[in-house]
Amino acid sequence: MDATNGSSAGAGAGAPGVSSPAGGGLGGIAVDAASSATTTASSGDDASGVGSGGTGVSTADATGVGAVDGAGSIIVNGLRYDTARAVGNILDAPAGLQLGMTVKVTGPVNTDFTNGIARHVDSAADLKGPLLSVDLQQGSFVILGTTVSTDSGTVWADASGLAAIPAGKTLQVWGLPGPSGVLRATRVEQRDPGEFILTGIVEGLDTTAHAFTLGGLVVEYGVAVQSGSLDGQPLANGTVVRVRADTLLQGRLAAKSVQWWYPVPRAEGSTAQIAGLVTNFAGPASLRVLGLQVDASAAQITGGQQAALGNGVRVEVGGRIANGILKATKLKIRNVPGTGGPASFDLTGTVGAFRSPADFRVRGQPVNASSPNVHFSNGTAANLGNGVKVHVHGSEVLNGVLTADSIEFQ
């Protein structure tokens, strides 16, 4: 795919992986395995997206980077994208997009970052390797020299949580890069051993030896295919990259591909909405998210108090690029280390595969609404059944099932 359209982050030569089938996963996004960007979706989506004529949606493309936290068509950082005509490059996920997977979405959005139209959707796993150690008290684990932290918004695809993962198990993780050697997990799956995947910040770059470090590992990139740089600039210290390798020997990965990790255009006036961990915090007017300098001094701050901002806090920010800085108009605090924060997942669609209130699906996502604490609007649990249109809100995904907090019949 052409890097200028923002679709290169998960594509390009040397980016092996499993592309989902057309129409697979949340949003029913068409996937062009040949990366020719000519396929259009036939998703059968309902009208819960904004549609091609959504009021207030700009005609200029914006960039969104974050984890999928809902469907209808897909929701990323609370922004609902219509995916009816989106083309996707979805790697490492045979079933297509699922809750918690990190994505880069390119397409126009409205000024308050609530609705948009996805033209391109890229997604790939951010870490894959054997589980080396676990710290249950901190809710963290180590894979390939990277410390992976979890929070209440982490999706556990096939386990009830970190304590249920067997020692030494190979895990595939989608997450948000933080400081060097740190990744905040947004989705965790158990997988069979195979290809290694590592995401992090390039340090100690040696262009003569063709090597750099990511967290606790040395990456040898002499024969690796490089892709994804938006401006054609070569590798540099501070670049966030995704590395794929087949060989790990004595703390050194022999990379077969090095990709820029969901790069955000820095062109003057570009619109972006991104999620990540705060680093280099010097106050609301000076912080970094995903390596991008952010000025949130004039932003509307939600999800917590401004005083809660600091390094390690998970946030979502949206605004425009000015002089290379993201001038944020909105900032939402999603998680404060040691304190927590609002985990939120939303599904809009029709009920399918209904067996009981404890076992049904919306847009393919398993849902459990059997708790007596579930709040129902415009109906009761007795109204649930196949074909019924609902909006489901939940705050936890364990063993791949979204536990519903509320259901609104539509």
HELIX and SHEET records of a PDB file:
HELIX    1   1 ALA A    3  ASN A    5  5                                   3    
HELIX    2   2 LEU A   26  GLY A   28  5                                   3    
HELIX    3   3 LEU A  162  ALA A  164  5                                   3    
HELIX    4   4 GLN A  306  ALA A  308  5                                   3    
HELIX    5   5 ALA A  381  ASN A  383  5                                   3    
SHEET    1   A 8 ALA A  30  VAL A  31  0                                        
SHEET    2   A 8 VAL A  87  ILE A  90  1                                        
SHEET    3   A 8 HIS A 120  SER A 123  1                                        
SHEET    4   A 8 THR A 102  GLY A 107 -1                                        
SHEET    5   A 8 ALA A  62  ALA A  71 -1                                        
SHEET    6   A 8 ILE A  74  VAL A  76 -1                                        
SHEET    7   A 8 LEU A  79  ASP A  82 -1                                        
SHEET    8   A 8 ASN A 115  ILE A 117  1                                        
SHEET    1   B10 ALA A  30  VAL A  31  0                                        
SHEET    2   B10 VAL A  87  ILE A  90  1                                        
SHEET    3   B10 HIS A 120  SER A 123  1                                        
SHEET    4   B10 THR A 102  GLY A 107 -1                                        
SHEET    5   B10 ALA A  62  ALA A  71 -1                                        
SHEET    6   B10 THR A 271  THR A 279  1                                        
SHEET    7   B10 LEU A 287  VAL A 289 -1                                        
SHEET    8   B10 LEU A 292  ASP A 295 -1                                        
SHEET    9   B10 ILE A 325  ASN A 335  1                                        
SHEET   10   B10 GLN A 300  THR A 302  1                                        
SHEET    1   C10 ALA A  30  VAL A  31  0                                        
SHEET    2   C10 VAL A  87  ILE A  90  1                                        
SHEET    3   C10 HIS A 120  SER A 123  1                                        
SHEET    4   C10 THR A 102  GLY A 107 -1                                        
SHEET    5   C10 ALA A  62  ALA A  71 -1                                        
SHEET    6   C10 PHE A 345  SER A 356  1                                        
SHEET    7   C10 ASP A 359  VAL A 362 -1                                        
SHEET    8   C10 GLN A 365  ASN A 368 -1                                        
SHEET    9   C10 VAL A 401  PHE A 409  1                                        
SHEET   10   C10 HIS A 375  SER A 377  1                                        
SHEET    1   D 7 ALA A  30  VAL A  31  0                                        
SHEET    2   D 7 VAL A  87  ILE A  90  1                                        
SHEET    3   D 7 HIS A 120  SER A 123  1                                        
SHEET    4   D 7 THR A 102  GLY A 107 -1                                        
SHEET    5   D 7 ALA A  62  ALA A  71 -1                                        
SHEET    6   D 7 THR A 271  THR A 279  1                                        
SHEET    7   D 7 ARG A 314  ALA A 322 -1                                        
SHEET    1   E 7 ALA A  30  VAL A  31  0                                        
SHEET    2   E 7 VAL A  87  ILE A  90  1                                        
SHEET    3   E 7 HIS A 120  SER A 123  1                                        
SHEET    4   E 7 THR A 102  GLY A 107 -1                                        
SHEET    5   E 7 ALA A  62  ALA A  71 -1                                        
SHEET    6   E 7 PHE A 345  SER A 356  1                                        
SHEET    7   E 7 LYS A 389  LEU A 398 -1                                        
SHEET    1   F 6 LEU A 127  PRO A 130  0                                        
SHEET    2   F 6 THR A 170  PRO A 177 -1                                        
SHEET    3   F 6 VAL A 182  ARG A 191 -1                                        
SHEET    4   F 6 THR A 146  SER A 149  1                                        
SHEET    5   F 6 SER A 140  ILE A 143 -1                                        
SHEET    6   F 6 SER A 133  ASP A 135 -1                                        
SHEET    1   G 4 LEU A 127  PRO A 130  0                                        
SHEET    2   G 4 THR A 170  PRO A 177 -1                                        
SHEET    3   G 4 VAL A 182  ARG A 191 -1                                        
SHEET    4   G 4 VAL A 155  TRP A 156  1                                        
SHEET    1   H 6 PHE A 196  ILE A 201  0                                        
SHEET    2   H 6 VAL A 240  LEU A 249 -1                                        
SHEET    3   H 6 ARG A 252  TRP A 260 -1                                        
SHEET    4   H 6 LEU A 217  GLU A 220  1                                        
SHEET    5   H 6 ALA A 211  LEU A 214 -1                                        
SHEET    6   H 6 GLU A 203  ASP A 206 -1                                        
SHEET    1   I 4 PHE A 196  ILE A 201  0                                        
SHEET    2   I 4 VAL A 240  LEU A 249 -1                                        
SHEET    3   I 4 ARG A 252  TRP A 260 -1                                        
SHEET    4   I 4 VAL A 225  SER A 227  1                                        
END                                                                             
